[in-house]
Amino acid sequence: MTLRLIPALAAAAALAASAPAVAQDATALTASTPADGAELIEAPAALELAFDVPVILDTVALAVATGGVMTLDVADIPEGETVSVPLPALGPGTYTVVWRVADAEGASRSGSFSFTVG
C-alpha cells in the first residue's frame, strides 16, 4: 500500500465507522458491479449494489486513492434489492466505495469495497 492511499482509506473508514451498530443478521451486500478488487480498463458509468433484502440507500461515497472523497447523490434512487448509483466521469486510479443502507425494519448496515480503473 502506498502512502497516497492512507488518507483516502482513513476517510472511507471514518464514513463506515459513523454508521450505527447493527445486529449480526442484518442486511448483506451479496454482489457489486464492479466487483471488489476488480481491475477495469474503462471506468463504469454506475455502481450496481445487490443486497439480500430491499434497501434504502443512505450514503454512497467514493474515496479516491489520491486523497479525495466524493459523496454521491442517492436521494432519488428507489428502494430495492438491487440499486444502481450513477457515477461521475472517473479517471485512472483506485477507488474505495463506502456504502450505508437501511432495510424495511430500519436496521442499518455499511461496508466498503475497492476497484481500480486503468
Secondary structure, 3 states (H helix, E strand, C coil): CCCCHHHHHHHHHHHHHCCCCCCCCCCCEEEEECCCCEEECCCCCEEEEEEEEEEEEEEEEEEECCCCEEECCCCCCCCEEEEEEECCCCCCEEEEEEEEEEECCCCEEEEEEEEEEC
